[in-house]
Amino acid sequence: MCSHQPPCPAADAPNGEAATIVARDWVLGWAQLCNGIYLFEDTGELLPNGVPVRPFRSSFATGAPLCS
């Protein structure tokens, strides 16, 4: 899919989220990468094969206590 030089990482690569953004909707909170991944504002993802990736938020971002 990617025509950039050097090419962006593949969707199944560990750094797949580093690909270039090709479309974005600020209102709905998503961005499409050139490798077919959709990133969502809540940190979730949708891979090109339709597999969802659960949102990841650090305890700091969610307001959870940092220590017990």
PDBQT receptor file of N, H, CA, C and O in Angstrom, charges set to zero:
ATOM      1  N   MET A   1       0.812  -1.197   0.000  1.00  0.00    +0.000 N 
ATOM      2  CA  MET A   1       0.000   0.000   0.000  1.00  0.00    +0.000 C 
ATOM      3  C   MET A   1       0.859   1.267   0.000  1.00  0.00    +0.000 C 
ATOM      4  O   MET A   1       0.496   2.266  -0.621  1.00  0.00    +0.000 OA
ATOM      5  N   CYS A   2       1.977   1.225   0.684  1.00  0.00    +0.000 N 
ATOM      6  H   CYS A   2       2.272   0.413   1.188  1.00  0.00    +0.000 HD
ATOM      7  CA  CYS A   2       2.783   2.417   0.906  1.00  0.00    +0.000 C 
ATOM      8  C   CYS A   2       3.680   2.718  -0.291  1.00  0.00    +0.000 C 
ATOM      9  O   CYS A   2       4.352   1.831  -0.818  1.00  0.00    +0.000 OA
ATOM     10  N   SER A   3       3.681   3.977  -0.707  1.00  0.00    +0.000 N 
ATOM     11  H   SER A   3       3.136   4.697  -0.278  1.00  0.00    +0.000 HD
ATOM     12  CA  SER A   3       4.561   4.394  -1.798  1.00  0.00    +0.000 C 
ATOM     13  C   SER A   3       5.633   5.355  -1.301  1.00  0.00    +0.000 C 
ATOM     14  O   SER A   3       6.340   5.961  -2.105  1.00  0.00    +0.000 OA
ATOM     15  N   HIS A   4       5.762   5.500   0.018  1.00  0.00    +0.000 N 
ATOM     16  H   HIS A   4       5.188   5.007   0.671  1.00  0.00    +0.000 HD
ATOM     17  CA  HIS A   4       6.770   6.382   0.598  1.00  0.00    +0.000 C 
ATOM     18  C   HIS A   4       8.154   5.748   0.513  1.00  0.00    +0.000 C 
ATOM     19  O   HIS A   4       8.285   4.525   0.464  1.00  0.00    +0.000 OA
ATOM     20  N   GLN A   5       9.173   6.581   0.495  1.00  0.00    +0.000 N 
ATOM     21  H   GLN A   5       9.066   7.575   0.534  1.00  0.00    +0.000 HD
ATOM     22  CA  GLN A   5      10.556   6.099   0.523  1.00  0.00    +0.000 C 
ATOM     23  C   GLN A   5      11.278   6.724   1.694  1.00  0.00    +0.000 C 
ATOM     24  O   GLN A   5      11.357   7.952   1.748  1.00  0.00    +0.000 OA
ATOM     25  N   PRO A   6      11.800   5.977   2.621  1.00  0.00    +0.000 N 
ATOM     26  CA  PRO A   6      11.672   4.532   2.756  1.00  0.00    +0.000 C 
ATOM     27  C   PRO A   6      10.228   4.161   3.088  1.00  0.00    +0.000 C 
ATOM     28  O   PRO A   6       9.483   4.974   3.634  1.00  0.00    +0.000 OA
ATOM     29  N   PRO A   7       9.841   2.944   2.760  1.00  0.00    +0.000 N 
ATOM     30  CA  PRO A   7       8.449   2.538   2.987  1.00  0.00    +0.000 C 
ATOM     31  C   PRO A   7       8.088   2.520   4.471  1.00  0.00    +0.000 C 
ATOM     32  O   PRO A   7       8.928   2.267   5.335  1.00  0.00    +0.000 OA
ATOM     33  N   CYS A   8       6.833   2.793   4.731  1.00  0.00    +0.000 N 
ATOM     34  H   CYS A   8       6.151   2.999   4.029  1.00  0.00    +0.000 HD
ATOM     35  CA  CYS A   8       6.324   2.746   6.103  1.00  0.00    +0.000 C 
ATOM     36  C   CYS A   8       6.264   1.300   6.572  1.00  0.00    +0.000 C 
ATOM     37  O   CYS A   8       6.220   0.382   5.753  1.00  0.00    +0.000 OA
ATOM     38  N   PRO A   9       6.261   1.091   7.899  1.00  0.00    +0.000 N 
ATOM     39  CA  PRO A   9       6.164  -0.281   8.407  1.00  0.00    +0.000 C 
ATOM     40  C   PRO A   9       4.825  -0.918   8.039  1.00  0.00    +0.000 C 
ATOM     41  O   PRO A   9       3.807  -0.236   7.923  1.00  0.00    +0.000 OA
ATOM     42  N   ALA A  10       4.848  -2.212   7.863  1.00  0.00    +0.000 N 
ATOM     43  H   ALA A  10       5.675  -2.766   7.958  1.00  0.00    +0.000 HD
ATOM     44  CA  ALA A  10       3.631  -2.968   7.550  1.00  0.00    +0.000 C 
ATOM     45  C   ALA A  10       2.682  -2.943   8.743  1.00  0.00    +0.000 C 
ATOM     46  O   ALA A  10       3.094  -2.683   9.873  1.00  0.00    +0.000 OA
ATOM     47  N   ALA A  11       1.418  -3.214   8.481  1.00  0.00    +0.000 N 
ATOM     48  H   ALA A  11       1.082  -3.426   7.563  1.00  0.00    +0.000 HD
ATOM     49  CA  ALA A  11       0.404  -3.202   9.533  1.00  0.00    +0.000 C 
ATOM     50  C   ALA A  11       0.696  -4.224  10.620  1.00  0.00    +0.000 C 
ATOM     51  O   ALA A  11       0.352  -3.998  11.780  1.00  0.00    +0.000 OA
ATOM     52  N   ASP A  12       1.324  -5.346  10.274  1.00  0.00    +0.000 N 
ATOM     53  H   ASP A  12       1.604  -5.531   9.332  1.00  0.00    +0.000 HD
ATOM     54  CA  ASP A  12       1.598  -6.381  11.271  1.00  0.00    +0.000 C 
ATOM     55  C   ASP A  12       2.982  -6.238  11.910  1.00  0.00    +0.000 C 
ATOM     56  O   ASP A  12       3.388  -7.091  12.700  1.00  0.00    +0.000 OA
ATOM     57  N   ALA A  13       3.699  -5.180  11.578  1.00  0.00    +0.000 N 
ATOM     58  H   ALA A  13       3.369  -4.487  10.937  1.00  0.00    +0.000 HD
ATOM     59  CA  ALA A  13       5.011  -4.929  12.190  1.00  0.00    +0.000 C 
ATOM     60  C   ALA A  13       4.834  -4.369  13.597  1.00  0.00    +0.000 C 
ATOM     61  O   ALA A  13       3.827  -3.718  13.876  1.00  0.00    +0.000 OA
ATOM     62  N   PRO A  14       5.788  -4.609  14.483  1.00  0.00    +0.000 N 
ATOM     63  CA  PRO A  14       5.677  -4.083  15.848  1.00  0.00    +0.000 C 
ATOM     64  C   PRO A  14       5.535  -2.556  15.898  1.00  0.00    +0.000 C 
ATOM     65  O   PRO A  14       4.936  -2.022  16.831  1.00  0.00    +0.000 OA
ATOM     66  N   ASN A  15       6.080  -1.860  14.905  1.00  0.00    +0.000 N 
ATOM     67  H   ASN A  15       6.567  -2.294  14.147  1.00  0.00    +0.000 HD
ATOM     68  CA  ASN A  15       5.981  -0.404  14.870  1.00  0.00    +0.000 C 
ATOM     69  C   ASN A  15       5.017   0.062  13.783  1.00  0.00    +0.000 C 
ATOM     70  O   ASN A  15       5.209   1.134  13.210  1.00  0.00    +0.000 OA
ATOM     71  N   GLY A  16       3.993  -0.720  13.492  1.00  0.00    +0.000 N 
ATOM     72  H   GLY A  16       3.837  -1.591  13.957  1.00  0.00    +0.000 HD
ATOM     73  CA  GLY A  16       3.032  -0.407  12.437  1.00  0.00    +0.000 C 
ATOM     74  C   GLY A  16       2.345   0.929  12.604  1.00  0.00    +0.000 C 
ATOM     75  O   GLY A  16       1.914   1.526  11.617  1.00  0.00    +0.000 OA
ATOM     76  N   GLU A  17       2.230   1.418  13.840  1.00  0.00    +0.000 N 
ATOM     77  H   GLU A  17       2.580   0.933  14.641  1.00  0.00    +0.000 HD
ATOM     78  CA  GLU A  17       1.576   2.697  14.107  1.00  0.00    +0.000 C 
ATOM     79  C   GLU A  17       2.427   3.884  13.686  1.00  0.00    +0.000 C 
ATOM     80  O   GLU A  17       1.967   5.024  13.748  1.00  0.00    +0.000 OA
ATOM     81  N   ALA A  18       3.657   3.638  13.260  1.00  0.00    +0.000 N 
ATOM     82  H   ALA A  18       4.031   2.712  13.210  1.00  0.00    +0.000 HD
ATOM     83  CA  ALA A  18       4.549   4.719  12.831  1.00  0.00    +0.000 C 
ATOM     84  C   ALA A  18       4.341   5.082  11.362  1.00  0.00    +0.000 C 
ATOM     85  O   ALA A  18       5.032   5.965  10.854  1.00  0.00    +0.000 OA
ATOM     86  N   ALA A  19       3.430   4.442  10.680  1.00  0.00    +0.000 N 
ATOM     87  H   ALA A  19       2.868   3.725  11.093  1.00  0.00    +0.000 HD
ATOM     88  CA  ALA A  19       3.175   4.733   9.271  1.00  0.00    +0.000 C 
ATOM     89  C   ALA A  19       2.581   6.137   9.115  1.00  0.00    +0.000 C 
ATOM     90  O   ALA A  19       2.084   6.722  10.077  1.00  0.00    +0.000 OA
ATOM     91  N   THR A  20       2.639   6.657   7.909  1.00  0.00    +0.000 N 
ATOM     92  H   THR A  20       3.043   6.181   7.128  1.00  0.00    +0.000 HD
ATOM     93  CA  THR A  20       2.154   7.998   7.598  1.00  0.00    +0.000 C 
ATOM     94  C   THR A  20       0.633   8.059   7.602  1.00  0.00    +0.000 C 
ATOM     95  O   THR A  20      -0.029   7.150   7.102  1.00  0.00    +0.000 OA
ATOM     96  N   ILE A  21       0.082   9.125   8.162  1.00  0.00    +0.000 N 
ATOM     97  H   ILE A  21       0.620   9.863   8.568  1.00  0.00    +0.000 HD
ATOM     98  CA  ILE A  21      -1.366   9.350   8.160  1.00  0.00    +0.000 C 
ATOM     99  C   ILE A  21      -1.775   9.814   6.766  1.00  0.00    +0.000 C 
ATOM    100  O   ILE A  21      -1.188  10.747   6.218  1.00  0.00    +0.000 OA
ATOM    101  N   VAL A  22      -2.789   9.154   6.194  1.00  0.00    +0.000 N 
ATOM    102  H   VAL A  22      -3.265   8.396   6.640  1.00  0.00    +0.000 HD
ATOM    103  CA  VAL A  22      -3.273   9.527   4.871  1.00  0.00    +0.000 C 
ATOM    104  C   VAL A  22      -4.673  10.129   4.904  1.00  0.00    +0.000 C 
ATOM    105  O   VAL A  22      -5.084  10.784   3.946  1.00  0.00    +0.000 OA
ATOM    106  N   ALA A  23      -5.412   9.918   5.993  1.00  0.00    +0.000 N 
ATOM    107  H   ALA A  23      -5.078   9.387   6.772  1.00  0.00    +0.000 HD
ATOM    108  CA  ALA A  23      -6.747  10.513   6.156  1.00  0.00    +0.000 C 
ATOM    109  C   ALA A  23      -7.010  10.665   7.647  1.00  0.00    +0.000 C 
ATOM    110  O   ALA A  23      -6.529   9.880   8.464  1.00  0.00    +0.000 OA
ATOM    111  N   ARG A  24      -7.788  11.699   7.986  1.00  0.00    +0.000 N 
ATOM    112  H   ARG A  24      -8.179  12.337   7.322  1.00  0.00    +0.000 HD
ATOM    113  CA  ARG A  24      -8.061  11.946   9.407  1.00  0.00    +0.000 C 
ATOM    114  C   ARG A  24      -9.417  12.620   9.542  1.00  0.00    +0.000 C 
ATOM    115  O   ARG A  24      -9.801  13.439   8.706  1.00  0.00    +0.000 OA
ATOM    116  N   ASP A  25     -10.138  12.271  10.598  1.00  0.00    +0.000 N 
ATOM    117  H   ASP A  25      -9.826  11.606  11.277  1.00  0.00    +0.000 HD
ATOM    118  CA  ASP A  25     -11.375  12.960  10.942  1.00  0.00    +0.000 C 
ATOM    119  C   ASP A  25     -11.253  13.411  12.389  1.00  0.00    +0.000 C 
ATOM    120  O   ASP A  25     -11.393  12.610  13.313  1.00  0.00    +0.000 OA
ATOM    121  N   TRP A  26     -10.993  14.687  12.577  1.00  0.00    +0.000 N 
ATOM    122  H   TRP A  26     -10.879  15.338  11.826  1.00  0.00    +0.000 HD
ATOM    123  CA  TRP A  26     -10.800  15.242  13.915  1.00  0.00    +0.000 C 
ATOM    124  C   TRP A  26     -12.056  15.133  14.762  1.00  0.00    +0.000 C 
ATOM    125  O   TRP A  26     -11.971  14.907  15.969  1.00  0.00    +0.000 OA
ATOM    126  N   VAL A  27     -13.221  15.292  14.145  1.00  0.00    +0.000 N 
ATOM    127  H   VAL A  27     -13.290  15.475  13.165  1.00  0.00    +0.000 HD
ATOM    128  CA  VAL A  27     -14.482  15.261  14.886  1.00  0.00    +0.000 C 
ATOM    129  C   VAL A  27     -14.773  13.863  15.410  1.00  0.00    +0.000 C 
ATOM    130  O   VAL A  27     -15.149  13.702  16.571  1.00  0.00    +0.000 OA
ATOM    131  N   LEU A  28     -14.603  12.853  14.567  1.00  0.00    +0.000 N 
ATOM    132  H   LEU A  28     -14.298  12.984  13.624  1.00  0.00    +0.000 HD
ATOM    133  CA  LEU A  28     -14.882  11.473  14.981  1.00  0.00    +0.000 C 
ATOM    134  C   LEU A  28     -13.711  10.821  15.698  1.00  0.00    +0.000 C 
ATOM    135  O   LEU A  28     -13.884   9.778  16.328  1.00  0.00    +0.000 OA
ATOM    136  N   GLY A  29     -12.532  11.404  15.617  1.00  0.00    +0.000 N 
ATOM    137  H   GLY A  29     -12.391  12.252  15.105  1.00  0.00    +0.000 HD
ATOM    138  CA  GLY A  29     -11.395  10.925  16.383  1.00  0.00    +0.000 C 
ATOM    139  C   GLY A  29     -10.675   9.719  15.816  1.00  0.00    +0.000 C 
ATOM    140  O   GLY A  29     -10.290   8.826  16.571  1.00  0.00    +0.000 OA
ATOM    141  N   TRP A  30     -10.482   9.666  14.500  1.00  0.00    +0.000 N 
ATOM    142  H   TRP A  30     -10.794  10.391  13.887  1.00  0.00    +0.000 HD
ATOM    143  CA  TRP A  30      -9.746   8.555  13.910  1.00  0.00    +0.000 C 
ATOM    144  C   TRP A  30      -8.766   9.072  12.872  1.00  0.00    +0.000 C 
ATOM    145  O   TRP A  30      -8.903  10.183  12.360  1.00  0.00    +0.000 OA
ATOM    146  N   ALA A  31      -7.775   8.241  12.573  1.00  0.00    +0.000 N 
ATOM    147  H   ALA A  31      -7.664   7.339  12.989  1.00  0.00    +0.000 HD
ATOM    148  CA  ALA A  31      -6.802   8.519  11.516  1.00  0.00    +0.000 C 
ATOM    149  C   ALA A  31      -6.514   7.219  10.789  1.00  0.00    +0.000 C 
ATOM    150  O   ALA A  31      -6.380   6.168  11.417  1.00  0.00    +0.000 OA
ATOM    151  N   GLN A  32      -6.419   7.286   9.458  1.00  0.00    +0.000 N 
ATOM    152  H   GLN A  32      -6.528   8.139   8.948  1.00  0.00    +0.000 HD
ATOM    153  CA  GLN A  32      -6.062   6.112   8.656  1.00  0.00    +0.000 C 
ATOM    154  C   GLN A  32      -4.604   6.244   8.254  1.00  0.00    +0.000 C 
ATOM    155  O   GLN A  32      -4.175   7.285   7.757  1.00  0.00    +0.000 OA
ATOM    156  N   LEU A  33      -3.847   5.173   8.474  1.00  0.00    +0.000 N 
ATOM    157  H   LEU A  33      -4.195   4.328   8.878  1.00  0.00    +0.000 HD
ATOM    158  CA  LEU A  33      -2.443   5.148   8.098  1.00  0.00    +0.000 C 
ATOM    159  C   LEU A  33      -2.295   4.510   6.719  1.00  0.00    +0.000 C 
ATOM    160  O   LEU A  33      -3.181   3.783   6.268  1.00  0.00    +0.000 OA
ATOM    161  N   CYS A  34      -1.176   4.782   6.052  1.00  0.00    +0.000 N 
ATOM    162  H   CYS A  34      -0.456   5.372   6.418  1.00  0.00    +0.000 HD
ATOM    163  CA  CYS A  34      -0.994   4.268   4.695  1.00  0.00    +0.000 C 
ATOM    164  C   CYS A  34      -0.880   2.746   4.651  1.00  0.00    +0.000 C 
ATOM    165  O   CYS A  34      -1.021   2.154   3.581  1.00  0.00    +0.000 OA
ATOM    166  N   ASN A  35      -0.630   2.104   5.783  1.00  0.00    +0.000 N 
ATOM    167  H   ASN A  35      -0.516   2.585   6.653  1.00  0.00    +0.000 HD
ATOM    168  CA  ASN A  35      -0.563   0.641   5.807  1.00  0.00    +0.000 C 
ATOM    169  C   ASN A  35      -1.923   0.002   6.105  1.00  0.00    +0.000 C 
ATOM    170  O   ASN A  35      -2.018  -1.215   6.263  1.00  0.00    +0.000 OA
ATOM    171  N   GLY A  36      -2.979   0.830   6.182  1.00  0.00    +0.000 N 
ATOM    172  H   GLY A  36      -2.902   1.819   6.054  1.00  0.00    +0.000 HD
ATOM    173  CA  GLY A  36      -4.330   0.310   6.353  1.00  0.00    +0.000 C 
ATOM    174  C   GLY A  36      -4.832   0.290   7.780  1.00  0.00    +0.000 C 
ATOM    175  O   GLY A  36      -6.000  -0.030   8.004  1.00  0.00    +0.000 OA
ATOM    176  N   ILE A  37      -3.998   0.620   8.755  1.00  0.00    +0.000 N 
ATOM    177  H   ILE A  37      -3.050   0.880   8.573  1.00  0.00    +0.000 HD
ATOM    178  CA  ILE A  37      -4.428   0.668  10.152  1.00  0.00    +0.000 C 
ATOM    179  C   ILE A  37      -5.271   1.924  10.376  1.00  0.00    +0.000 C 
ATOM    180  O   ILE A  37      -4.962   2.994   9.852  1.00  0.00    +0.000 OA
ATOM    181  N   TYR A  38      -6.328   1.778  11.152  1.00  0.00    +0.000 N 
ATOM    182  H   TYR A  38      -6.579   0.909  11.578  1.00  0.00    +0.000 HD
ATOM    183  CA  TYR A  38      -7.094   2.925  11.626  1.00  0.00    +0.000 C 
ATOM    184  C   TYR A  38      -6.752   3.107  13.102  1.00  0.00    +0.000 C 
ATOM    185  O   TYR A  38      -6.886   2.172  13.892  1.00  0.00    +0.000 OA
ATOM    186  N   LEU A  39      -6.317   4.293  13.471  1.00  0.00    +0.000 N 
ATOM    187  H   LEU A  39      -6.209   5.053  12.829  1.00  0.00    +0.000 HD
ATOM    188  CA  LEU A  39      -6.036   4.625  14.864  1.00  0.00    +0.000 C 
ATOM    189  C   LEU A  39      -7.195   5.450  15.393  1.00  0.00    +0.000 C 
ATOM    190  O   LEU A  39      -7.733   6.304  14.689  1.00  0.00    +0.000 OA
ATOM    191  N   PHE A  40      -7.576   5.191  16.636  1.00  0.00    +0.000 N 
ATOM    192  H   PHE A  40      -7.139   4.496  17.208  1.00  0.00    +0.000 HD
ATOM    193  CA  PHE A  40      -8.670   5.923  17.243  1.00  0.00    +0.000 C 
ATOM    194  C   PHE A  40      -8.171   6.735  18.424  1.00  0.00    +0.000 C 
ATOM    195  O   PHE A  40      -7.179   6.388  19.065  1.00  0.00    +0.000 OA
ATOM    196  N   GLU A  41      -8.867   7.807  18.694  1.00  0.00    +0.000 N 
ATOM    197  H   GLU A  41      -9.673   8.089  18.172  1.00  0.00    +0.000 HD
ATOM    198  CA  GLU A  41      -8.482   8.743  19.748  1.00  0.00    +0.000 C 
ATOM    199  C   GLU A  41      -8.339   8.066  21.108  1.00  0.00    +0.000 C 
ATOM    200  O   GLU A  41      -7.538   8.504  21.934  1.00  0.00    +0.000 OA
ATOM    201  N   ASP A  42      -9.103   7.008  21.350  1.00  0.00    +0.000 N 
ATOM    202  H   ASP A  42      -9.754   6.652  20.679  1.00  0.00    +0.000 HD
ATOM    203  CA  ASP A  42      -9.029   6.308  22.631  1.00  0.00    +0.000 C 
ATOM    204  C   ASP A  42      -7.850   5.340  22.693  1.00  0.00    +0.000 C 
ATOM    205  O   ASP A  42      -7.732   4.570  23.646  1.00  0.00    +0.000 OA
ATOM    206  N   THR A  43      -6.977   5.372  21.686  1.00  0.00    +0.000 N 
ATOM    207  H   THR A  43      -7.073   5.997  20.912  1.00  0.00    +0.000 HD
ATOM    208  CA  THR A  43      -5.781   4.551  21.529  1.00  0.00    +0.000 C 
ATOM    209  C   THR A  43      -6.074   3.143  21.012  1.00  0.00    +0.000 C 
ATOM    210  O   THR A  43      -5.168   2.313  20.951  1.00  0.00    +0.000 OA
ATOM    211  N   GLY A  44      -7.309   2.865  20.644  1.00  0.00    +0.000 N 
ATOM    212  H   GLY A  44      -8.046   3.540  20.694  1.00  0.00    +0.000 HD
ATOM    213  CA  GLY A  44      -7.626   1.587  20.008  1.00  0.00    +0.000 C 
ATOM    214  C   GLY A  44      -7.223   1.626  18.543  1.00  0.00    +0.000 C 
ATOM    215  O   GLY A  44      -6.903   2.684  18.001  1.00  0.00    +0.000 OA
ATOM    216  N   GLU A  45      -7.244   0.461  17.911  1.00  0.00    +0.000 N 
ATOM    217  H   GLU A  45      -7.504  -0.399  18.351  1.00  0.00    +0.000 HD
ATOM    218  CA  GLU A  45      -6.867   0.352  16.502  1.00  0.00    +0.000 C 
ATOM    219  C   GLU A  45      -7.780  -0.646  15.810  1.00  0.00    +0.000 C 
ATOM    220  O   GLU A  45      -8.392  -1.503  16.448  1.00  0.00    +0.000 OA
ATOM    221  N   LEU A  46      -7.860  -0.519  14.504  1.00  0.00    +0.000 N 
ATOM    222  H   LEU A  46      -7.363   0.177  13.985  1.00  0.00    +0.000 HD
ATOM    223  CA  LEU A  46      -8.514  -1.503  13.665  1.00  0.00    +0.000 C 
ATOM    224  C   LEU A  46      -7.526  -1.852  12.568  1.00  0.00    +0.000 C 
ATOM    225  O   LEU A  46      -7.130  -0.994  11.780  1.00  0.00    +0.000 OA
ATOM    226  N   LEU A  47      -7.126  -3.128  12.522  1.00  0.00    +0.000 N 
ATOM    227  H   LEU A  47      -7.448  -3.825  13.163  1.00  0.00    +0.000 HD
ATOM    228  CA  LEU A  47      -6.147  -3.576  11.534  1.00  0.00    +0.000 C 
ATOM    229  C   LEU A  47      -6.824  -3.791  10.184  1.00  0.00    +0.000 C 
ATOM    230  O   LEU A  47      -8.043  -3.949  10.126  1.00  0.00    +0.000 OA
ATOM    231  N   PRO A  48      -6.051  -3.800   9.100  1.00  0.00    +0.000 N 
ATOM    232  CA  PRO A  48      -6.638  -3.958   7.768  1.00  0.00    +0.000 C 
ATOM    233  C   PRO A  48      -7.463  -5.237   7.595  1.00  0.00    +0.000 C 
ATOM    234  O   PRO A  48      -8.385  -5.271   6.780  1.00  0.00    +0.000 OA
ATOM    235  N   ASN A  49      -7.143  -6.275   8.345  1.00  0.00    +0.000 N 
ATOM    236  H   ASN A  49      -6.394  -6.248   9.007  1.00  0.00    +0.000 HD
ATOM    237  CA  ASN A  49      -7.897  -7.530   8.228  1.00  0.00    +0.000 C 
ATOM    238  C   ASN A  49      -9.158  -7.538   9.090  1.00  0.00    +0.000 C 
ATOM    239  O   ASN A  49      -9.832  -8.563   9.198  1.00  0.00    +0.000 OA
ATOM    240  N   GLY A  50      -9.482  -6.383   9.711  1.00  0.00    +0.000 N 
ATOM    241  H   GLY A  50      -8.935  -5.551   9.623  1.00  0.00    +0.000 HD
ATOM    242  CA  GLY A  50     -10.700  -6.261  10.505  1.00  0.00    +0.000 C 
ATOM    243  C   GLY A  50     -10.543  -6.609  11.971  1.00  0.00    +0.000 C 
ATOM    244  O   GLY A  50     -11.512  -6.533  12.726  1.00  0.00    +0.000 OA
ATOM    245  N   VAL A  51      -9.352  -6.986  12.390  1.00  0.00    +0.000 N 
ATOM    246  H   VAL A  51      -8.564  -7.047  11.777  1.00  0.00    +0.000 HD
ATOM    247  CA  VAL A  51      -9.109  -7.351  13.788  1.00  0.00    +0.000 C 
ATOM    248  C   VAL A  51      -8.951  -6.069  14.622  1.00  0.00    +0.000 C 
ATOM    249  O   VAL A  51      -8.107  -5.228  14.313  1.00  0.00    +0.000 OA
ATOM    250  N   PRO A  52      -9.757  -5.926  15.671  1.00  0.00    +0.000 N 
ATOM    251  CA  PRO A  52      -9.605  -4.753  16.535  1.00  0.00    +0.000 C 
ATOM    252  C   PRO A  52      -8.479  -4.953  17.546  1.00  0.00    +0.000 C 
ATOM    253  O   PRO A  52      -8.198  -6.076  17.965  1.00  0.00    +0.000 OA
ATOM    254  N   VAL A  53      -7.850  -3.865  17.924  1.00  0.00    +0.000 N 
ATOM    255  H   VAL A  53      -8.079  -2.953  17.583  1.00  0.00    +0.000 HD
ATOM    256  CA  VAL A  53      -6.836  -3.856  18.981  1.00  0.00    +0.000 C 
ATOM    257  C   VAL A  53      -7.400  -3.003  20.096  1.00  0.00    +0.000 C 
ATOM    258  O   VAL A  53      -7.756  -1.843  19.887  1.00  0.00    +0.000 OA
ATOM    259  N   ARG A  54      -7.479  -3.585  21.287  1.00  0.00    +0.000 N 
ATOM    260  H   ARG A  54      -7.189  -4.527  21.456  1.00  0.00    +0.000 HD
ATOM    261  CA  ARG A  54      -8.069  -2.873  22.428  1.00  0.00    +0.000 C 
ATOM    262  C   ARG A  54      -7.328  -1.579  22.721  1.00  0.00    +0.000 C 
ATOM    263  O   ARG A  54      -6.112  -1.497  22.544  1.00  0.00    +0.000 OA
ATOM    264  N   PRO A  55      -8.071  -0.561  23.173  1.00  0.00    +0.000 N 
ATOM    265  CA  PRO A  55      -7.424   0.684  23.581  1.00  0.00    +0.000 C 
ATOM    266  C   PRO A  55      -6.450   0.445  24.725  1.00  0.00    +0.000 C 
ATOM    267  O   PRO A  55      -6.690  -0.392  25.596  1.00  0.00    +0.000 OA
ATOM    268  N   PHE A  56      -5.363   1.179  24.715  1.00  0.00    +0.000 N 
ATOM    269  H   PHE A  56      -5.168   1.859  24.008  1.00  0.00    +0.000 HD
ATOM    270  CA  PHE A  56      -4.393   1.120  25.797  1.00  0.00    +0.000 C 
ATOM    271  C   PHE A  56      -4.246   2.512  26.376  1.00  0.00    +0.000 C 
ATOM    272  O   PHE A  56      -3.920   3.465  25.669  1.00  0.00    +0.000 OA
ATOM    273  N   ARG A  57      -4.483   2.611  27.629  1.00  0.00    +0.000 N 
ATOM    274  H   ARG A  57      -4.747   1.836  28.204  1.00  0.00    +0.000 HD
ATOM    275  CA  ARG A  57      -4.271   3.885  28.313  1.00  0.00    +0.000 C 
ATOM    276  C   ARG A  57      -3.453   3.605  29.558  1.00  0.00    +0.000 C 
ATOM    277  O   ARG A  57      -3.715   2.646  30.284  1.00  0.00    +0.000 OA
ATOM    278  N   SER A  58      -2.471   4.441  29.798  1.00  0.00    +0.000 N 
ATOM    279  H   SER A  58      -2.259   5.220  29.209  1.00  0.00    +0.000 HD
ATOM    280  CA  SER A  58      -1.676   4.283  31.011  1.00  0.00    +0.000 C 
ATOM    281  C   SER A  58      -2.533   4.659  32.208  1.00  0.00    +0.000 C 
ATOM    282  O   SER A  58      -3.555   5.327  32.052  1.00  0.00    +0.000 OA
ATOM    283  N   SER A  59      -2.135   4.246  33.381  1.00  0.00    +0.000 N 
ATOM    284  H   SER A  59      -1.304   3.704  33.507  1.00  0.00    +0.000 HD
ATOM    285  CA  SER A  59      -2.891   4.580  34.585  1.00  0.00    +0.000 C 
ATOM    286  C   SER A  59      -2.887   6.084  34.804  1.00  0.00    +0.000 C 
ATOM    287  O   SER A  59      -3.821   6.621  35.400  1.00  0.00    +0.000 OA
ATOM    288  N   PHE A  60      -1.857   6.773  34.334  1.00  0.00    +0.000 N 
ATOM    289  H   PHE A  60      -1.099   6.337  33.850  1.00  0.00    +0.000 HD
ATOM    290  CA  PHE A  60      -1.803   8.223  34.476  1.00  0.00    +0.000 C 
ATOM    291  C   PHE A  60      -2.894   8.883  33.642  1.00  0.00    +0.000 C 
ATOM    292  O   PHE A  60      -3.538   9.831  34.093  1.00  0.00    +0.000 OA
ATOM    293  N   ALA A  61      -3.103   8.381  32.420  1.00  0.00    +0.000 N 
ATOM    294  H   ALA A  61      -2.580   7.611  32.053  1.00  0.00    +0.000 HD
ATOM    295  CA  ALA A  61      -4.089   8.982  31.521  1.00  0.00    +0.000 C 
ATOM    296  C   ALA A  61      -5.516   8.735  31.995  1.00  0.00    +0.000 C 
ATOM    297  O   ALA A  61      -6.399   9.554  31.740  1.00  0.00    +0.000 OA
ATOM    298  N   THR A  62      -5.753   7.632  32.674  1.00  0.00    +0.000 N 
ATOM    299  H   THR A  62      -5.035   6.967  32.881  1.00  0.00    +0.000 HD
ATOM    300  CA  THR A  62      -7.122   7.311  33.106  1.00  0.00    +0.000 C 
ATOM    301  C   THR A  62      -7.434   7.904  34.477  1.00  0.00    +0.000 C 
ATOM    302  O   THR A  62      -8.579   7.850  34.925  1.00  0.00    +0.000 OA
ATOM    303  N   GLY A  63      -6.448   8.460  35.134  1.00  0.00    +0.000 N 
ATOM    304  H   GLY A  63      -5.517   8.504  34.770  1.00  0.00    +0.000 HD
ATOM    305  CA  GLY A  63      -6.679   9.031  36.446  1.00  0.00    +0.000 C 
ATOM    306  C   GLY A  63      -6.602   8.002  37.559  1.00  0.00    +0.000 C 
ATOM    307  O   GLY A  63      -6.889   8.323  38.712  1.00  0.00    +0.000 OA
ATOM    308  N   ALA A  64      -6.220   6.768  37.236  1.00  0.00    +0.000 N 
ATOM    309  H   ALA A  64      -5.988   6.507  36.299  1.00  0.00    +0.000 HD
ATOM    310  CA  ALA A  64      -6.084   5.735  38.265  1.00  0.00    +0.000 C 
ATOM    311  C   ALA A  64      -4.878   6.044  39.129  1.00  0.00    +0.000 C 
ATOM    312  O   ALA A  64      -3.941   6.697  38.671  1.00  0.00    +0.000 OA
ATOM    313  N   PRO A  65      -4.886   5.591  40.357  1.00  0.00    +0.000 N 
ATOM    314  CA  PRO A  65      -3.742   5.863  41.225  1.00  0.00    +0.000 C 
ATOM    315  C   PRO A  65      -2.465   5.234  40.655  1.00  0.00    +0.000 C 
ATOM    316  O   PRO A  65      -2.509   4.150  40.074  1.00  0.00    +0.000 OA
ATOM    317  N   LEU A  66      -1.351   5.906  40.821  1.00  0.00    +0.000 N 
ATOM    318  H   LEU A  66      -1.315   6.787  41.293  1.00  0.00    +0.000 HD
ATOM    319  CA  LEU A  66      -0.075   5.425  40.321  1.00  0.00    +0.000 C 
ATOM    320  C   LEU A  66       0.555   4.413  41.258  1.00  0.00    +0.000 C 
ATOM    321  O   LEU A  66       1.374   3.599  40.830  1.00  0.00    +0.000 OA
ATOM    322  N   CYS A  67       0.188   4.452  42.525  1.00  0.00    +0.000 N 
ATOM    323  H   CYS A  67      -0.476   5.114  42.872  1.00  0.00    +0.000 HD
ATOM    324  CA  CYS A  67       0.705   3.467  43.473  1.00  0.00    +0.000 C 
ATOM    325  C   CYS A  67      -0.369   3.167  44.493  1.00  0.00    +0.000 C 
ATOM    326  O   CYS A  67      -1.305   3.945  44.675  1.00  0.00    +0.000 OA
ATOM    327  N   SER A  68      -0.229   2.038  45.153  1.00  0.00    +0.000 N 
ATOM    328  H   SER A  68       0.532   1.406  45.005  1.00  0.00    +0.000 HD
ATOM    329  CA  SER A  68      -1.272   1.640  46.111  1.00  0.00    +0.000 C 
ATOM    330  C   SER A  68      -0.832   1.874  47.542  1.00  0.00    +0.000 C 
ATOM    331  O   SER A  68      -1.588   1.594  48.474  1.00  0.00    +0.000 OA
TER     332      SER A  68
